[in-house]
């Protein structure tokens, strides 16, 4: 076992550097993951409002839009 003193400055630097690299890595992983939760353009278009003229629709009849 070594009897050398621990370099606290180096330890703080390495801890901070590891934390920063880990945070940046987590950000690079989180951004695409969270973006995948957004609906696609196809899904947005499928859920878009539809306009239909029902003024000529007779009572009891059904119209497919």
N, C-alpha and C positions, 0 to 999 in steps of 0.2 A: 504494500500500500504506500502511496506517495505521501510525503509530508509537506509538499508544496502547498502554499496558500491558494485559495480559490480567487481568481481574478473576477471580482464582482462587476466591474465595468464591462468586461467581455461577456459575462453571463447575461447582464441586462440587455446588451446589444443583440446577442443571439436570440434571446427571448422575444424582444421587440420585432426583430427581423422575421422570425418564424411566425409571429402573430400577424404581421402585415401580409406576408406571403399567403398564409392560410385564409385571411379575410378576402384578399383579391381572388384567390382560387374559388372560394365559396361564392363570390359574386359572379364569376364566370360560369359557374354551374347553375346558380339560381336564376339568372336572367333568361336563358333559353327555356328552363323548366317552367317558369312563370308565364313566359310568352306562349307556351304550348297550351295554356288554359284558355287563351283568347279564342273566340270562334273564328273559323276560317271565313274567307269571302263567300264561299259556297253556302256555308251555314247562315251567314248574315243575309244573303239573298233569299234563302229558303224561308227565313223568318220575317222577311220584309212585308210591310203592309200591301195589300192587294186592293185595287179599286174595281168594283163591279157595278154595273147599272142594273138595279133591280126594279126600276120603274115599270117595265113591261112584264114583270113576273106575275103570273096569275096566282090567286090564292090556292094553296094546296099543292103547288108545283115546286119542283126542286131544280136548282141551277147548279151546275158544276163549274167551278172557276179554275 
